[in-house]
Amino acid sequence: MLLKDQVIVVTGGSEGIGWECSQAYAKAGAKVVILARSNDKIKTAVDAIGPDHHGIACDVSNENDVSASMQSIMAKYGRINAIHNNAGIGSPAKPLHETSLDEWQNLMNINLKSIYLTTRYGFEFLKQSKGCILNTSSLVGVMGQADHAAYTGTKGGVNTLTKSMALDYAPYGIRVNAVCPAGTWTPMLRKWCSEQENAASIEQYLDDIHPLGNCPEGDVIADPCVFLLSKMARFITGHILHVGGGAEIGYRR
């Protein structure tokens, strides 16, 4: 029960890595608040993890939605102990010059602006609880990736944003960290696979980039996230944790 009675907000918490984290946080004793766009997915998720938890329909790139959500959470629980900024999109799979302005802006809004908004409207509550912030980044934000310049740009931004936030908020006792998966089976990754020319061989490719031998499900990301939000990580801040099965080590024969 590493997170017993902690109120943890998870953006994009109804599917993919966010859903795995929502389940793991609930099992660790937290009261989980899922922020997502789809009411149906929110209801399904909250029904699955139980009545102590809550869901709010929220566009995390919309200032009014985020502000209202934070106020609603405080009204219900009286505190916020952690915000996990997990909501993100990965498309389009294009080089930068082929990326439209709308596609660029959508990536920036969901992957970066959302962190700004949850921090802006959650900071005072996290200061009261001496809570923490966790950002879902990606290993490609460290390494780069062909045909994904806009996406990797946002994730590189998440990494440096995490470090700067950690410095700014350490005086308030607020820790800020990020987790960097490599390939992880999520609806977003499956959508990416469907967009590739060689879709039939992409699963083998995703297994091969991980030295530990397979492209995992999101539970392998959720477990270290529980640790980073717990008191066991109380002296860790500004850390970008790679959870890529060794993909970050280097190329293999």
BASEFI-505757 format. One record per residue (C-alpha): residue in one letter; x, y, z. Coordinates in steps of 0.02 Angstrom, whole numbers. Example, Ala and Ser with C-alpha at 12.3 -4.5 7.8 and 13.67 -1.06 7.14 Angstrom:
2
[A; [615; -225; 390]]
[S; [684; -53; 357]]
REM end
This chain:
253
[M; [0; 0; 0]]
[L; [137; 122; -52]]
[L; [9; 256; -100]]
[K; [-121; 231; 36]]
[D; [-250; 371; 38]]
[Q; [-152; 478; -86]]
[V; [-262; 573; -210]]
[I; [-180; 550; -379]]
[V; [-240; 636; -538]]
[V; [-200; 542; -699]]
[T; [-226; 629; -865]]
[G; [-265; 510; -1006]]
[G; [-296; 383; -870]]
[S; [-432; 281; -955]]
[E; [-325; 186; -1081]]
[G; [-147; 137; -1125]]
[I; [-8; 174; -1001]]
[G; [-124; 291; -907]]
[W; [-249; 152; -878]]
[E; [-113; 33; -818]]
[C; [-53; 167; -699]]
[S; [-229; 203; -638]]
[Q; [-251; 20; -593]]
[A; [-80; 9; -510]]
[Y; [-110; 166; -407]]
[A; [-278; 100; -349]]
[K; [-200; -67; -299]]
[A; [-67; 30; -203]]
[G; [-203; 115; -100]]
[A; [-226; 281; -190]]
[K; [-387; 369; -232]]
[V; [-372; 391; -420]]
[V; [-450; 533; -520]]
[I; [-449; 499; -707]]
[L; [-455; 648; -826]]
[A; [-498; 599; -1005]]
[R; [-605; 657; -1149]]
[S; [-724; 511; -1167]]
[N; [-862; 494; -1038]]
[D; [-890; 313; -1090]]
[K; [-707; 265; -1065]]
[I; [-701; 358; -900]]
[K; [-855; 265; -836]]
[T; [-785; 97; -890]]
[A; [-619; 133; -806]]
[V; [-691; 198; -643]]
[D; [-815; 54; -633]]
[A; [-669; -66; -652]]
[I; [-562; 7; -511]]
[G; [-703; 40; -389]]
[P; [-811; 169; -299]]
[D; [-670; 259; -206]]
[H; [-610; 328; -372]]
[H; [-673; 465; -485]]
[G; [-671; 522; -665]]
[I; [-694; 691; -748]]
[A; [-720; 727; -932]]
[C; [-582; 851; -973]]
[D; [-489; 915; -1124]]
[V; [-318; 937; -1046]]
[S; [-270; 1066; -1176]]
[N; [-417; 1176; -1125]]
[E; [-383; 1301; -985]]
[N; [-562; 1309; -922]]
[D; [-579; 1120; -918]]
[V; [-418; 1096; -820]]
[S; [-454; 1236; -696]]
[A; [-629; 1171; -663]]
[S; [-566; 992; -644]]
[M; [-439; 1041; -511]]
[Q; [-570; 1137; -414]]
[S; [-690; 990; -426]]
[I; [-559; 869; -360]]
[M; [-521; 982; -212]]
[A; [-707; 998; -175]]
[K; [-726; 808; -174]]
[Y; [-566; 753; -86]]
[G; [-495; 909; -4]]
[R; [-320; 877; -69]]
[I; [-214; 828; -219]]
[N; [-57; 729; -181]]
[A; [5; 696; -357]]
[I; [-27; 739; -538]]
[H; [27; 614; -669]]
[N; [32; 704; -837]]
[N; [10; 554; -948]]
[A; [-107; 616; -1087]]
[G; [-18; 619; -1253]]
[I; [-32; 589; -1440]]
[G; [99; 519; -1560]]
[S; [35; 558; -1734]]
[P; [79; 611; -1866]]
[A; [224; 499; -1918]]
[K; [304; 624; -2037]]
[P; [462; 728; -2058]]
[L; [444; 906; -1998]]
[H; [420; 990; -2169]]
[E; [272; 875; -2205]]
[T; [188; 912; -2038]]
[S; [43; 1033; -2053]]
[L; [24; 1179; -1935]]
[D; [-133; 1101; -1861]]
[E; [-42; 936; -1830]]
[W; [104; 1029; -1750]]
[Q; [-11; 1131; -1639]]
[N; [-112; 980; -1585]]
[L; [46; 889; -1529]]
[M; [105; 1042; -1433]]
[N; [-66; 1067; -1352]]
[I; [-88; 888; -1290]]
[N; [92; 840; -1251]]
[L; [159; 1004; -1179]]
[K; [24; 1134; -1149]]
[S; [-71; 1009; -1042]]
[I; [75; 999; -920]]
[Y; [78; 1188; -909]]
[L; [-108; 1193; -870]]
[T; [-111; 1056; -739]]
[T; [38; 1136; -654]]
[R; [-34; 1311; -662]]
[Y; [-199; 1257; -586]]
[G; [-134; 1119; -473]]
[F; [20; 1201; -400]]
[E; [-60; 1280; -246]]
[F; [-141; 1114; -201]]
[L; [21; 1018; -223]]
[K; [109; 1148; -117]]
[Q; [-15; 1114; 23]]
[S; [15; 926; 16]]
[K; [201; 934; -27]]
[G; [151; 822; -170]]
[C; [232; 771; -332]]
[I; [216; 780; -520]]
[L; [255; 639; -640]]
[N; [266; 665; -828]]
[T; [252; 526; -957]]
[S; [387; 561; -1085]]
[S; [465; 442; -1212]]
[L; [637; 372; -1247]]
[V; [630; 453; -1419]]
[G; [633; 621; -1329]]
[V; [811; 573; -1279]]
[M; [867; 480; -1435]]
[G; [766; 553; -1578]]
[Q; [666; 456; -1708]]
[A; [652; 465; -1896]]
[D; [490; 536; -1966]]
[H; [429; 594; -1795]]
[A; [514; 762; -1772]]
[A; [364; 854; -1700]]
[Y; [324; 714; -1578]]
[T; [503; 692; -1520]]
[G; [515; 881; -1502]]
[T; [372; 878; -1378]]
[K; [448; 735; -1279]]
[G; [619; 816; -1275]]
[G; [527; 968; -1210]]
[V; [444; 862; -1076]]
[N; [615; 802; -1015]]
[T; [693; 974; -996]]
[L; [529; 1044; -928]]
[T; [533; 909; -795]]
[K; [707; 958; -739]]
[S; [668; 1144; -734]]
[M; [507; 1113; -639]]
[A; [601; 1005; -514]]
[L; [721; 1148; -479]]
[D; [582; 1277; -464]]
[Y; [472; 1173; -349]]
[A; [601; 1090; -236]]
[P; [589; 1236; -112]]
[Y; [405; 1192; -90]]
[G; [439; 1008; -61]]
[I; [362; 960; -229]]
[R; [456; 825; -324]]
[V; [447; 817; -515]]
[N; [504; 668; -617]]
[A; [472; 588; -786]]
[V; [461; 412; -852]]
[C; [525; 369; -1027]]
[P; [456; 210; -1106]]
[A; [524; 143; -1270]]
[G; [395; 39; -1363]]
[T; [244; -7; -1257]]
[W; [84; -84; -1323]]
[T; [-50; 49; -1310]]
[P; [-191; 107; -1425]]
[M; [-76; 249; -1479]]
[L; [64; 129; -1529]]
[R; [-57; 15; -1620]]
[K; [-121; 167; -1716]]
[W; [59; 209; -1761]]
[C; [87; 31; -1821]]
[S; [-63; 42; -1935]]
[E; [11; 198; -2017]]
[Q; [174; 112; -2065]]
[E; [206; 44; -2240]]
[N; [276; -119; -2170]]
[A; [139; -148; -2041]]
[A; [157; -338; -2054]]
[S; [336; -338; -1989]]
[I; [321; -195; -1864]]
[E; [284; -306; -1714]]
[Q; [448; -400; -1738]]
[Y; [539; -234; -1755]]
[L; [464; -174; -1591]]
[D; [519; -334; -1503]]
[D; [694; -317; -1574]]
[I; [726; -139; -1513]]
[H; [714; -199; -1332]]
[P; [867; -300; -1278]]
[L; [759; -388; -1148]]
[G; [670; -464; -1295]]
[N; [493; -401; -1314]]
[C; [383; -249; -1331]]
[P; [292; -248; -1164]]
[E; [120; -203; -1103]]
[G; [96; -45; -999]]
[D; [107; -132; -830]]
[V; [298; -127; -841]]
[I; [285; 63; -846]]
[A; [155; 73; -707]]
[D; [263; -15; -577]]
[P; [405; 113; -578]]
[C; [275; 252; -582]]
[V; [205; 187; -417]]
[F; [381; 196; -346]]
[L; [413; 373; -409]]
[L; [252; 437; -329]]
[S; [284; 348; -164]]
[K; [385; 399; -11]]
[M; [515; 271; -64]]
[A; [567; 399; -197]]
[R; [563; 544; -74]]
[F; [740; 602; -118]]
[I; [722; 585; -306]]
[T; [676; 736; -411]]
[G; [717; 797; -585]]
[H; [749; 618; -640]]
[I; [709; 552; -814]]
[L; [684; 366; -786]]
[H; [711; 256; -938]]
[V; [597; 105; -939]]
[G; [642; 33; -1108]]
[G; [705; -143; -1080]]
[G; [880; -82; -1121]]
[A; [832; 5; -1284]]
[E; [927; 159; -1228]]
[I; [1093; 67; -1207]]
[G; [1136; 60; -1392]]
[Y; [1122; -40; -1552]]
[R; [1143; -229; -1551]]
[R; [1207; -347; -1685]]
REM end
